[in-house]
């Protein structure tokens, strides 16, 4: 576990989480998996549909994970998403809040690194994850590496804005 002081280190999320996640996403890594049938079906459906802005989806039609991802993008991260297909696809790939947070934090890192202010569906699927997605075992390993020894509060480094300043856009 990381020392509690890491919460105040503006480079901590980048060093202890994002770079570890990036190693999984290496094109030649055996730690990647291909899309399952559901993800493939969702990808093809979204690929063949027109972009839909986030404001076009009624609150009553948003599932829990969709709502969480959308709010985290709006309030925690500094990249933008205007096409709901991005969030819908992330929901199909991540399936849980913890995994969604991991992907979103990694996406923030990539967006900052490549100066992508607005993440598109094509950029997400064709450029960032062209060869597959991290296997559950690899995600678990990276998740454990970002844990912080704390007596109270979250023990997840990725929950602290102060630890992710190096991967955020400053306007």
ChimeraX attribute file (.defattr): number of C-alpha atoms within 10 A of each C-alpha:
attribute: neighborCount
match mode: 1-to-1
recipient: residues
	/A:1	11
	/A:2	18
	/A:3	10
	/A:4	15
	/A:5	12
	/A:6	19
	/A:7	22
	/A:8	15
	/A:9	17
	/A:10	18
	/A:11	17
	/A:12	24
	/A:13	29
	/A:14	21
	/A:15	15
	/A:16	19
	/A:17	24
	/A:18	25
	/A:19	15
	/A:20	20
	/A:21	21
	/A:22	15
	/A:23	15
	/A:24	20
	/A:25	22
	/A:26	15
	/A:27	14
	/A:28	10
	/A:29	13
	/A:30	12
	/A:31	18
	/A:32	20
	/A:33	13
	/A:34	13
	/A:35	16
	/A:36	11
	/A:37	9
	/A:38	11
	/A:39	17
	/A:40	15
	/A:41	13
	/A:42	19
	/A:43	20
	/A:44	11
	/A:45	13
	/A:46	17
	/A:47	15
	/A:48	9
	/A:49	10
	/A:50	10
	/A:51	15
	/A:52	13
	/A:53	12
	/A:54	15
	/A:55	10
	/A:56	9
	/A:57	11
	/A:58	8
	/A:59	9
	/A:60	6
	/A:61	9
	/A:62	13
	/A:63	11
	/A:64	12
	/A:65	19
	/A:66	20
	/A:67	15
	/A:68	17
	/A:69	19
	/A:70	21
	/A:71	12
	/A:72	15
	/A:73	19
	/A:74	13
	/A:75	8
	/A:76	16
	/A:77	19
	/A:78	19
	/A:79	21
	/A:80	16
	/A:81	19
	/A:82	17
	/A:83	19
	/A:84	21
	/A:85	24
	/A:86	22
	/A:87	22
	/A:88	20
	/A:89	21
	/A:90	22
	/A:91	23
	/A:92	20
	/A:93	20
	/A:94	18
	/A:95	12
	/A:96	12
	/A:97	15
	/A:98	13
	/A:99	18
	/A:100	22
	/A:101	18
	/A:102	19
	/A:103	21
	/A:104	21
	/A:105	26
	/A:106	22
	/A:107	20
	/A:108	27
	/A:109	26
	/A:110	18
	/A:111	21
	/A:112	18
	/A:113	13
	/A:114	9
	/A:115	11
	/A:116	17
	/A:117	14
	/A:118	14
	/A:119	18
	/A:120	18
	/A:121	23
	/A:122	13
	/A:123	14
	/A:124	15
	/A:125	17
	/A:126	12
	/A:127	10
	/A:128	15
	/A:129	15
	/A:130	14
	/A:131	18
	/A:132	18
	/A:133	20
	/A:134	23
	/A:135	15
	/A:136	13
	/A:137	11
	/A:138	18
	/A:139	20
	/A:140	12
	/A:141	12
	/A:142	21
	/A:143	20
	/A:144	13
	/A:145	16
	/A:146	22
	/A:147	19
	/A:148	19
	/A:149	16
	/A:150	14
	/A:151	8
	/A:152	6
	/A:153	7
	/A:154	13
	/A:155	18
	/A:156	19
	/A:157	25
	/A:158	26
	/A:159	16
	/A:160	19
	/A:161	17
	/A:162	17
	/A:163	21
	/A:164	26
	/A:165	17
	/A:166	19
	/A:167	24
	/A:168	19
	/A:169	17
	/A:170	8
	/A:171	4
